[in-house]
Amino acid sequence: MLIVRSFTILLLSCIAFKLACCFSSSISSLKALPLVGHLEFEDVHHASKDFGNRYQLIPLAVLHPKSVSDIASAIRHIWMMGPHSQLTVAARGRGHSLQGQAQTRHGVVIHMESLHPQKLQVYSMDAPAPYVDVSGGELWINILHETLKYGLAPKSWTDYLHLTVGGTLSNAGISGQAFRHGPQISNVHQLEIVTGKGEILNCSKRQNSDLFDGVLGGLGQFGIITRARIALEPAPTMVKWIRVLYLDFSAFAKDQEQLISAKGHKFDYIEGFVIINRTGLLNNWRLSFTPEEPLEASQFKSDGRTLYCLELAKYLKQDNKDVINQEVKETLSELSYVSSTLFSTEVTYEAFLDRVHVSEVKLRSKGQWEVPHPWLNLLVPRSTIREFAKGVFGNILTDTSNGPVIVYPVNKSKWDNQTSAVTPEEEVFYLVAILTSAVPGKEDGGVEQILKRNRRILEFSEEAGIGLKQYLPHYTTREEWRSHFGAKWGEFVRRKSRYDPLAILAPGQRIFEKAVSYS
Ligand code: FAD
């Protein structure tokens, strides 16, 4: 017994000694790298957190790159160290991940926002196909501001714009425009990538297409996106923004599906959300939305029932306002919402796209932005969405949810199946985003309670054969990842061994682990 115990202590001491040596030699070798930017070894704690606020991995260093070659040098150096080094690399956009996806324990975090190899460049003369070249660490809000100066804007967005290009392209980038333009990954012409071997490669559908497809929706596994060429379209000046209510999920979903399939696309943006057990809802809306029929609207009572709100937007230009308003009226008359609950407003295009930031400012002022966010994002096939709604909105999510529950359909035909992004197989599927904040002091604000409810939703879906896929996925076992990727798993593994054979990149996704040799 004594011998075994002594041997174990000796072994652990040896490993600890080896690790300590490893760290100090890693630090000194990294310090010797010739960089235009710099490496930070002391103040690294900000890179160990994310929006989810539940996972924390402390990195060894944070790289603030000033050029693409800084990123390539750092990765090439770690690649050359081979399996004897523990070092891994995590690109960090704004750190809006939920479960440590942009973190690395004892590795190097790359602060992508520091990378500005060139000024954001708009190519408007190439009409009818204008585009913008941006850094992978650029925020979408900055792209909006810059492109609007040319009367242009990207076609496909996320609901919140203080996210980075590299971060959303590594997932998909979905919002209410996706039904007609596809997700953001369907609106990229070209990328510049630094692979897990430190090579800098340009890629597109014509050049290095395997890498291009792999990186889009690739969860950061095959390379760091250092530059992207993004498709633009003429930007509207104003937006007509409409909300109508339904008492019945089937009617709500039927209208959503009709609208996303409508020829000529009657709206530019289609989303929706679930309102669970809320009172005073209509009063909240009055702040910015005007009821079409004020008297009837004031008499509408939800009586604690679950409501479904269809949210639509139509882009306006100064010269087409009257015609568009007439068209909108006609399309709305074909829908079956509760007739007294038509609310609308007109806002600038910029205010419309940056709408979530308004909530961010409010929540920050109340100290409720930095709370844990046990969010659940799902892609649910059209054929099972009604059963899902019955089980989840009807039985599981019966309490007020501290945060929105977003539900809207998209067309799979607008997604490129060659990319790494995983979706259900059906032609139409829904994004269901249950965006709960764990606000201390609130009745149902406990993280554990929310996680338990999320598990119930997943278990129910599994038992009912809903056939959903997680968006912004999080799994802990290889088997779960294999099942998530389904038919795409083989391709995903092949690309990993081609572009990042040592599994240096994005370890926080927990898909592949760097095999370290201590010999
Ligand atoms: P990070 O969280 O920093 O990174 C995400 C992953 O990408 C990590 O694995 C990281 O290593 C990797 N990565 C980051 N940069 C690069 C790069 N340059 N190259 C390669 N890999 C990289 N998503 C939607 O699709 N639609 C929405 O409407 C939407 N709304 C949101 C609203 C809020 C308030 C928040 C917090 C998130 C929302 N998201 C939405 C999710 C968002 O797309 C993800 O959080 C995404 O990760 C982008 O965040 P980020 O830029 O901070 O990336």
Residues whose N, C-alpha, C, O or C-beta is under 5 A from the ligand:
A	BS01	FAD	F51 A90 A91 R92 G93 R94 G95 H96 S97 Q101 A102 M112 G136 T158 D159 Y160 L163 T164 G166 G167 T168 S170 N171 A172 G173 I174 S175 L219 G220 G223 I224 I225 A506
